[in-house]
Amino acid sequence: MLSVSDLSCVRGDKRLFSGVSFSLKAGEWLHLQGDNGTGKTSLLRIVCGLAHAHGGVISWQGQPIAEDADSFRAALAYLGHNLALKEELSALENLQADAAIAGRHLNRTQALSALAQLGLRGREHLPVRVLSQGQKRRAALARMIASHADLWVLDEPFVALDKHAQDVLASIISDHVARGGMAFIHQPSAGRHGGPWLALQAAGMSAFMALLRRDLLLAVRRKSEVMTAVIFFVVVAALFPLGISPERDMLRLIAPGILWVGALLSSMLSLGRLFASDYQDGTLEQMALSPQALPVLVGAKIAAHWLLSGLPLVVLSPLLGIQFDLDAQALGVLVLSLLIGTPLLSLVGAVGAALTLGVRGGNVLVALLVLPLYIPALVFGAGAVQAQVSGLGATAHLSILAAMLVLAAFFSPWTCSAALRISLE
């Protein structure tokens, strides 16, 4: 049972609502209505845990959701105004990825059945970008069927649907409730589908691997975004020798710094997009509501960022190092330092990307935030190669770099998760 007691919401200096109380039991559904600006969407997001209430208590099965958020999220399926669909993926690929990220088993037959129930038979394999708005909403609503969640929270689910699709969705919701499920719906025209009203007055695959695979698949279908960082790294490394000096001793001296600065700047190019698309299309909300730990999902996105913007630089570095006349041992240390250092850049950069998510001028701010934090990695990464070239040995530098990577790998996903939850509010 879902129970809400004396809930209130304040945004800025305006109180949207107060004293809201209701309960929703198995086999019941509740419609939400109210004038524009009275906080209907805010109430749904507060109930789901995506936003904080100014006061009141929300309980699930008799226990405040703050004390057992994982159990509540496991029983919850939410669809807001943003559909959380990736345009480059098909409806079937979106549905399977969403289920895996949420830690729910969904085989291909079940996914196709859910899409067929909403009239998408024959369109399951089309990229979402070619679907109409109504078909996109059907693809998003299929997530509710496939979730097998007890509680459905839907914000204007009938928008963009034709008359037949509205009737089909109403039947699906009715069947869900008849089987002992619960539904909390905001839909201005939903009265004809039955259910009581709540009026607001003005005042198979692991979640980590699934998300990693999804981001890599998206990158394959957005090749230009991936190639930008690689091309930038190559151009930076190629131009410096032409502009400074062809003298070998000089090239060997400047090589570590140039290659590391190039890798650092290349890694930064894609930081602004790390969470932005998920934030804009509503996927980030689904991640936050997933029963899977948000730091694990954030870790998958950071891993995908490194595989796409860091690992290619590591692979290319020996070829670029040759033009600086680095010997085999120096090239080996260069590759090893970048192999340790580029994941560190992704982990640190992700914190800056999360902190500036949704902020105007975020791309500039993220650079100002992370550049000072990149300095230790730059110093010890380039220093390792320079020490090897000088005959001093790179062990000390690489050990410190590895220690920083371990610390960042532990703290960065948790820090990013906290920042992302703040951004969602």
GUMITOR-747459 format. One record per residue (C-alpha): x, y, z. Coordinates in steps of 0.25 Angstrom, whole numbers, plus 5000, padded with zeros to 4 digits. Example, Ala and Ser with C-alpha at 12.3 -4.5 7.8 and 13.67 -1.06 7.14 Angstrom:
2
     u     v     w
  5049  4982  5031
  5055  4996  5029
***
This chain:
425
     u     v     w
  5000  5000  5000
  5005  5014  4997
  5001  5024  5008
  5004  5039  5007
  5001  5048  5019
  5001  5063  5020
  5010  5065  5008
  5014  5079  5005
  5023  5085  4994
  5030  5099  4993
  5037  5103  4980
  5045  5116  4982
  5036  5125  4991
  5023  5119  4986
  5015  5108  4993
  5010  5099  4982
  5001  5091  4991
  5000  5086  5006
  4992  5076  5014
  4991  5066  5003
  4988  5052  5009
  4983  5039  5002
  4985  5024  5002
  4986  5015  4990
  4983  5000  4992
  4985  4988  4983
  4974  4987  4973
  4972  5003  4973
  4976  5014  4964
  4975  5029  4967
  4974  5041  4957
  4980  5054  4960
  4974  5067  4955
  4977  5082  4957
  4979  5095  4951
  4992  5098  4944
  5003  5102  4953
  4997  5095  4965
  5008  5085  4966
  5002  5072  4960
  5015  5068  4953
  5023  5072  4966
  5014  5063  4974
  5017  5051  4965
  5032  5053  4965
  5032  5055  4980
  5024  5042  4982
  5034  5035  4973
  5046  5040  4981
  5051  5049  4969
  5048  5062  4977
  5048  5066  4992
  5035  5070  4999
  5035  5082  5008
  5028  5073  5019
  5020  5061  5021
  5022  5046  5020
  5022  5036  5008
  5021  5021  5012
  5021  5008  5005
  5016  4996  5011
  5015  5003  5024
  5029  5008  5024
  5035  5022  5020
  5041  5020  5007
  5053  5028  5012
  5056  5016  5021
  5055  5005  5010
  5056  5012  4996
  5061  5000  4989
  5048  4992  4992
  5040  5004  4987
  5047  5006  4974
  5047  4991  4971
  5032  4992  4972
  5031  5005  4964
  5029  5008  4949
  5029  5023  4945
  5026  5030  4932
  5027  5045  4932
  5027  5056  4921
  5040  5052  4916
  5039  5038  4910
  5054  5033  4913
  5055  5028  4899
  5068  5028  4891
  5065  5033  4877
  5076  5024  4870
  5071  5011  4877
  5059  5003  4872
  5047  5002  4881
  5051  4988  4884
  5065  4992  4888
  5061  5003  4897
  5051  4993  4904
  5062  4983  4906
  5072  4993  4911
  5062  4999  4921
  5059  4986  4927
  5073  4981  4928
  5077  4995  4935
  5065  4993  4945
  5070  4979  4948
  5058  4972  4942
  5058  4960  4934
  5052  4962  4920
  5054  4952  4909
  5051  4956  4894
  5038  4949  4894
  5033  4957  4906
  5038  4970  4900
  5031  4968  4886
  5018  4964  4893
  5018  4977  4901
  5021  4985  4889
  5010  4978  4881
  5000  4981  4892
  5001  4995  4889
  5000  4994  4874
  5015  4994  4870
  5015  4981  4864
  5024  4982  4851
  5031  4995  4856
  5039  4988  4867
  5052  4989  4860
  5050  5003  4854
  5059  5014  4860
  5051  5022  4870
  5054  5035  4862
  5045  5031  4850
  5033  5028  4859
  5022  5038  4861
  5020  5045  4875
  5008  5035  4878
  5017  5023  4874
  5028  5028  4883
  5019  5029  4895
  5014  5015  4892
  5028  5010  4892
  5030  5017  4905
  5018  5012  4911
  5022  4998  4908
  5032  4999  4919
  5021  4999  4929
  5015  4986  4924
  5029  4980  4923
  5033  4984  4937
  5023  4976  4945
  5023  4986  4955
  5012  4987  4966
  5011  5003  4965
  5010  5011  4952
  5012  5026  4953
  5008  5032  4940
  5008  5047  4937
  4998  5050  4925
  5000  5036  4919
  4989  5038  4908
  4996  5050  4902
  4998  5049  4887
  4990  5036  4886
  4979  5034  4877
  4965  5029  4881
  4968  5015  4879
  4981  5015  4886
  4975  5023  4898
  4964  5011  4899
  4975  5001  4898
  4984  5008  4909
  4971  5010  4918
  4969  4995  4917
  4983  4991  4920
  4983  5000  4933
  4969  4994  4937
  4975  4980  4935
  4987  4984  4943
  4979  4989  4955
  4969  4976  4954
  4982  4968  4956
  4984  4975  4969
  4993  4986  4964
  4992  5001  4967
  4992  5013  4958
  4994  5028  4961
  4991  5036  4949
  4991  5050  4945
  4982  5052  4932
  4973  5064  4930
  4963  5056  4922
  4964  5042  4929
  4951  5043  4937
  4944  5035  4927
  4953  5023  4930
  4948  5022  4944
  4955  5022  4957
  4955  5032  4969
  4960  5046  4968
  4970  5054  4976
  4969  5069  4974
  4980  5079  4977
  4976  5093  4980
  4985  5104  4977
  4994  5108  4988
  5077  4956  4928
  5088  4964  4927
  5094  4972  4939
  5090  4987  4940
  5104  4991  4939
  5107  4983  4926
  5093  4987  4920
  5096  5002  4922
  5110  5000  4917
  5105  4993  4904
  5094  5003  4902
  5104  5015  4902
  5114  5008  4893
  5103  5005  4883
  5098  5019  4883
  5113  5023  4881
  5113  5014  4869
  5101  5021  4863
  5107  5035  4866
  5121  5033  4860
  5124  5048  4859
  5124  5050  4874
  5134  5039  4876
  5143  5043  4865
  5144  5057  4870
  5152  5054  4882
  5161  5045  4874
  5164  5054  4863
  5166  5066  4873
  5177  5057  4880
  5184  5054  4867
  5184  5068  4862
  5189  5074  4875
  5200  5063  4875
  5204  5066  4860
  5204  5081  4860
  5213  5083  4872
  5226  5077  4866
  5223  5085  4853
  5222  5098  4861
  5234  5097  4871
  5246  5089  4865
  5250  5077  4858
  5262  5075  4867
  5261  5061  4873
  5266  5065  4887
  5255  5076  4888
  5244  5066  4883
  5248  5056  4893
  5247  5067  4904
  5234  5072  4901
  5227  5059  4896
  5221  5055  4910
  5215  5068  4913
  5209  5070  4899
  5203  5056  4898
  5197  5057  4912
  5191  5071  4910
  5185  5066  4897
  5179  5054  4904
  5174  5063  4915
  5167  5073  4906
  5162  5062  4897
  5155  5055  4909
  5149  5068  4913
  5142  5070  4899
  5131  5060  4902
  5129  5062  4917
  5117  5072  4914
  5110  5060  4907
  5113  5050  4918
  5099  5052  4925
  5093  5063  4917
  5085  5054  4907
  5080  5045  4918
  5076  5057  4926
  5068  5063  4914
  5060  5051  4910
  5057  5046  4924
  5066  5034  4924
  5073  5039  4936
  5060  5039  4944
  5058  5025  4941
  5072  5022  4945
  5069  5029  4958
  5057  5021  4961
  5063  5008  4957
  5065  4998  4969
  5079  4997  4964
  5089  5005  4972
  5091  5019  4964
  5106  5019  4967
  5107  5006  4959
  5099  5011  4947
  5108  5024  4948
  5120  5015  4948
  5115  5009  4935
  5114  5022  4928
  5128  5026  4933
  5133  5013  4927
  5126  5016  4914
  5132  5030  4914
  5146  5024  4916
  5145  5013  4905
  5140  5023  4895
  5149  5035  4898
  5161  5030  4906
  5164  5016  4901
  5166  5021  4887
  5176  5031  4891
  5184  5020  4898
  5184  5012  4886
  5188  5023  4877
  5199  5028  4887
  5210  5019  4882
  5209  5024  4868
  5209  5038  4872
  5220  5036  4881
  5229  5031  4870
  5229  5045  4863
  5235  5050  4876
  5246  5040  4875
  5243  5033  4888
  5250  5020  4890
  5242  5007  4892
  5243  5007  4907
  5238  5022  4908
  5227  5018  4898
  5223  5006  4908
  5223  5016  4920
  5215  5026  4912
  5204  5015  4908
  5204  5010  4923
  5203  5024  4929
  5191  5027  4919
  5185  5014  4922
  5184  5018  4937
  5182  5032  4935
  5171  5033  4925
  5161  5026  4934
  5165  5036  4945
  5162  5047  4935
  5148  5041  4932
  5145  5039  4947
  5149  5053  4951
  5142  5059  4939
  5129  5052  4942
  5128  5059  4955
  5129  5072  4949
  5119  5068  4938
  5109  5064  4949
  5111  5077  4957
  5108  5086  4945
  5097  5077  4939
  5085  5086  4935
  5093  5099  4938
  5094  5110  4927
  5108  5111  4922
  5111  5097  4928
  5121  5094  4917
  5130  5105  4922
  5127  5103  4936
  5131  5088  4935
  5145  5092  4929
  5147  5102  4941
  5144  5091  4951
  5152  5080  4946
  5164  5086  4940
  5170  5089  4954
  5167  5075  4958
  5174  5069  4946
  5187  5075  4949
  5192  5064  4958
  5189  5054  4948
  5196  5062  4937
  5208  5064  4946
  5210  5050  4950
  5206  5044  4936
  5215  5053  4928
  5226  5052  4939
  5226  5037  4938
  5230  5038  4923
  5240  5049  4926
  5246  5041  4937
  5248  5029  4928
  5254  5037  4917
  5264  5043  4928
  5267  5029  4933
  5261  5031  4947
  5250  5020  4945
  5235  5023  4945
  5231  5013  4956
  5228  5024  4967
  5220  5033  4957
  5212  5021  4952
  5209  5017  4967
  5204  5030  4971
  5196  5031  4958
  5190  5017  4961
  5187  5021  4975
  5179  5033  4970
  5171  5024  4961
  5167  5015  4972
  5162  5027  4981
  5155  5033  4969
  5148  5020  4965
  5143  5018  4979
  5138  5033  4982
  5134  5038  4968
  5122  5029  4965
  5116  5033  4979
  5119  5048  4977
  5113  5048  4963
  5100  5041  4968
  5098  5051  4979
  5100  5062  4969
  5091  5056  4959
  5079  5054  4969
  5081  5069  4972
  5080  5073  4958
  5067  5065  4956
  5060  5073  4966
***
